[in-house]
Amino acid sequence: MIRINLLPVRAARKKENIRRQVSIFFLTIVFLLTVMGYLTMSLNAKISEMNSKIETAQKELKKYKAINKKVKKLKNDLARLRKKKDIIEKLRANRTAQVQMMDALTQVVVPGKMWLTSLEAKEKIKTVGIAMDNETIADFMTRLEGSPYFRDVDLIAAKQVILKKDKGRKFKQFTITCKSVVPKPPKPPTKP
């Protein structure tokens, strides 16, 4: 019987297996390093893209902040101009209201029987005058209440005075207060 020594074949197979395993190990390491390098490059590219987007967004944000400041300034200017316009309109309305109030006051004075000696217009209108008698004062107050320009008419004082210039005749001196009202202008007729 022939005897064959299989040990060198086993040793050769063992060496071949070790060599194959070492090559697979190194190939796996090379593959993993390649994949890691690719992923690193890909992530770096994404990071640079994101950084450029952030820079662009920050530039746009600065631009919009400047625009926003301009818009706020314009809004403040517009609000200030609207307030000024409202004040001017109120002054314009009050200017004509004062003239209308004075005209209405001259229309309610009882002609020939009374005259006003002073007029003070603040929160309330205070009129001081002289009348022939109490009936004239009452008539004047009734006319004031009937006017659309006056309300809350109150007689503060009425006293008898003697005027030396008028040969000692007796008159009634009065003080009346009332509030001035600006009547609303009539609405324009609507078309059917």
C-alpha positions as CSV (number, residue, x, y, z in Angstrom):
1,M,0.0,0.0,0.0
2,I,1.2,3.4,-0.9
3,R,1.1,6.0,1.7
4,I,0.6,9.6,0.7
5,N,1.5,12.4,3.0
6,L,-1.4,14.9,2.8
7,L,0.1,17.3,5.3
8,P,1.8,19.5,2.8
9,V,-1.5,19.8,0.9
10,R,-3.3,20.7,4.1
11,A,-0.6,23.2,4.9
12,A,-0.9,24.7,1.4
13,R,-4.7,24.8,1.7
14,K,-4.3,26.4,5.1
15,K,-1.9,29.0,3.7
16,E,-4.3,29.6,0.8
17,N,-7.2,30.1,3.2
18,I,-5.2,32.5,5.3
19,R,-4.1,34.4,2.2
20,R,-7.7,34.5,1.0
21,Q,-9.0,35.7,4.4
22,V,-6.3,38.4,4.6
23,S,-7.1,39.6,1.1
24,I,-10.9,39.6,1.9
25,F,-10.1,41.5,5.1
26,F,-8.0,44.1,3.3
27,L,-10.5,44.4,0.4
28,T,-13.2,44.9,3.0
29,I,-11.1,47.6,4.7
30,V,-10.4,49.3,1.3
31,F,-14.1,49.1,0.4
32,L,-15.2,50.5,3.8
33,L,-12.6,53.3,3.5
34,T,-13.8,54.1,0.0
35,V,-17.4,54.1,1.2
36,M,-16.5,56.3,4.2
37,G,-14.5,58.7,1.9
38,Y,-17.5,58.9,-0.5
39,L,-19.9,59.6,2.4
40,T,-17.5,62.2,3.9
41,M,-17.3,64.0,0.6
42,S,-21.0,63.8,0.1
43,L,-21.7,65.1,3.6
44,N,-19.1,67.9,3.1
45,A,-20.8,68.9,-0.2
46,K,-24.2,69.0,1.6
47,I,-22.7,71.0,4.5
48,S,-21.2,73.5,2.0
49,E,-24.5,73.7,0.1
50,M,-26.3,74.3,3.4
51,N,-23.8,76.9,4.5
52,S,-24.2,78.7,1.2
53,K,-28.0,78.6,1.6
54,I,-27.6,79.9,5.1
55,E,-25.5,82.8,3.9
56,T,-28.0,83.6,1.1
57,A,-30.8,83.5,3.6
58,Q,-28.9,85.8,6.0
59,K,-28.3,88.2,3.2
60,E,-32.0,88.1,2.2
61,L,-32.9,88.6,5.9
62,K,-30.7,91.7,6.2
63,K,-32.3,93.0,3.0
64,Y,-35.8,92.3,4.3
65,K,-34.9,93.9,7.7
66,A,-33.9,97.0,5.9
67,I,-37.1,96.9,3.9
68,N,-39.1,96.2,7.1
69,K,-37.6,99.3,8.7
70,K,-38.6,101.4,5.8
71,V,-42.1,100.0,5.9
72,K,-42.4,100.7,9.6
73,K,-41.1,104.2,9.1
74,L,-43.6,104.7,6.3
75,K,-46.4,103.3,8.4
76,N,-45.5,105.7,11.3
77,D,-45.3,108.6,8.8
78,L,-48.7,107.6,7.4
79,A,-50.2,107.4,10.9
80,R,-48.7,110.8,11.8
81,L,-50.1,112.3,8.6
82,R,-53.5,110.8,9.2
83,K,-53.5,112.4,12.7
84,K,-52.5,115.7,11.3
85,K,-55.2,115.4,8.6
86,D,-57.8,114.6,11.3
87,I,-56.7,117.6,13.4
88,I,-56.9,119.9,10.4
89,E,-60.4,118.6,9.5
90,K,-61.5,119.1,13.1
91,L,-60.1,122.6,13.1
92,R,-61.8,123.3,9.8
93,A,-65.1,122.0,11.2
94,N,-64.7,123.9,14.4
95,R,-63.8,127.1,12.6
96,T,-67.1,127.0,10.7
97,A,-68.8,125.8,13.9
98,Q,-67.7,128.9,15.8
99,V,-69.1,131.2,13.0
100,Q,-72.3,129.2,12.9
101,M,-72.6,129.3,16.7
102,M,-72.1,133.1,16.7
103,D,-74.6,133.5,13.9
104,A,-77.1,131.3,15.8
105,L,-76.5,133.4,19.0
106,T,-77.3,136.6,17.1
107,Q,-80.5,135.1,15.8
108,V,-81.8,134.1,19.2
109,V,-81.2,137.5,20.9
110,V,-84.5,139.3,21.5
111,P,-84.0,142.5,19.4
112,G,-84.6,145.8,21.1
113,K,-85.3,144.3,24.5
114,M,-81.8,142.9,25.4
115,W,-78.1,143.1,24.6
116,L,-75.1,141.0,25.5
117,T,-72.3,142.6,27.4
118,S,-69.8,139.7,27.4
119,L,-69.4,136.3,25.9
120,E,-67.0,133.6,27.0
121,A,-66.7,130.3,25.1
122,K,-64.7,127.5,26.7
123,E,-66.2,124.2,27.7
124,K,-69.4,126.0,28.2
125,I,-70.6,129.3,26.7
126,K,-71.1,131.9,29.3
127,T,-73.2,134.9,28.2
128,V,-73.7,138.0,30.4
129,G,-76.2,140.6,29.3
130,I,-78.9,143.1,30.2
131,A,-82.6,142.7,29.5
132,M,-85.6,144.9,30.0
133,D,-87.4,142.4,32.2
134,N,-87.6,138.7,33.3
135,E,-89.8,137.8,30.4
136,T,-87.1,138.8,27.9
137,I,-84.6,136.6,29.7
138,A,-87.0,133.7,29.7
139,D,-87.7,134.3,26.0
140,F,-84.0,134.4,25.3
141,M,-83.5,131.1,27.2
142,T,-86.3,129.5,25.3
143,R,-84.8,130.6,22.0
144,L,-81.4,129.2,23.0
145,E,-83.0,125.8,23.9
146,G,-84.9,125.7,20.6
147,S,-81.7,126.3,18.6
148,P,-79.8,123.2,17.2
149,Y,-76.5,124.9,18.2
150,F,-77.1,125.0,22.0
151,R,-78.2,122.7,24.8
152,D,-78.2,122.5,28.6
153,V,-79.2,126.1,29.0
154,D,-79.0,127.3,32.6
155,L,-79.7,130.6,34.2
156,I,-76.9,131.2,36.7
157,A,-77.9,134.7,38.0
158,A,-80.4,137.4,37.3
159,K,-80.4,140.6,39.3
160,Q,-81.9,144.1,39.0
161,V,-79.5,146.9,38.1
162,I,-80.0,150.6,37.7
163,L,-78.2,152.2,34.8
164,K,-77.2,155.8,35.4
165,K,-76.7,156.4,31.7
166,D,-80.4,155.6,31.1
167,K,-81.8,158.1,33.6
168,G,-81.9,155.6,36.4
169,R,-84.1,153.0,34.7
170,K,-84.2,149.5,36.1
171,F,-82.9,146.6,34.0
172,K,-82.2,142.9,34.7
173,Q,-78.6,141.8,34.4
174,F,-78.3,138.0,33.7
175,T,-75.7,135.3,33.4
176,I,-76.6,132.2,31.3
177,T,-74.4,129.2,30.5
178,C,-75.0,126.6,27.8
179,K,-73.1,124.0,25.8
180,S,-72.4,124.5,22.2
181,V,-73.4,121.7,19.8
182,V,-72.2,121.3,16.2
183,P,-75.2,120.0,14.3
184,K,-74.4,117.2,11.9
185,P,-74.7,118.2,8.3
186,P,-77.7,116.6,6.5
187,K,-77.0,113.4,4.6
188,P,-77.0,113.7,0.8
189,P,-80.1,112.2,-0.7
190,T,-79.6,108.6,-1.9
191,K,-80.5,107.7,-5.4
192,P,-83.2,104.9,-5.7
